[in-house]
Amino acid sequence: MATNNKRTSPQVASTAGKALGSSSSSALQKSLAGSALRQSGTNAQTGASTEHKASKALDNARSSSLTKTLAGSVVAQSNKKR
């Protein structure tokens, strides 16, 4: 398995933390935020199901900028072979 050594940036980690703490964040945003935070400061990689959700969010023209920021970070940290 090819390792992806990318990590969540401090800026995105801060945004993810705020999204998790906000009652106005959607379930998708909270899921992506949790994944992004899990990958902050570690070599953890995005799982296949989360990668799929993030990819769909990036392709959706109605996704908010918050969703796309979190999704982009999550996809960037996916397994290189997928």
Secondary structure, DSSP 8 states (H G I E B T S, - for coil): ---------HHHHHHHHHHHH-TTS-HHHHHHHHHHHHTTTS---B-HHHHHHHHHHHH-TT--HHHHHHHHHHHHTB-TT-
